[in-house]
Amino acid sequence: MTSAVSVRGLWKRFGQQVAVAGIDLELPAGKFIGLVGPNGAGKTTTLSMVTGLL
């Protein structure tokens, strides 16, 4: 299986607030995925970092 995206140990802080802590993520090429979680869990921050927007 070929990976379209592979991320290891992703972290993001806003001041003292940790938004994303140590995420490992591997997305297979040609597949649809969903990222689910409660409000404030860091979903948008994670996707913004992976796509280079943040």
C-alpha positions, 0 to 999 in steps of 0.5 A, a space after each residue: 500500500 502506498 501512502 499519500 501522507 505520512 506524519 510522525 510526532 506532530 505537535 502544535 502549541 498556541 502559547 501554553 495551550 497544547 492543541 495537538 500532541 504527538 500525532 502519528 498519521 498515515 493516509 493511504 493513496 486513493 482512499 477516503 478518510 474521516 477525522 472525527 472527534 469532539 469540539 476542540 480536539 485539534 481536527 482542524 489544526 491537524 489538517 491545517 498543519 498537514 496541508 501546510 496552511 499552519 
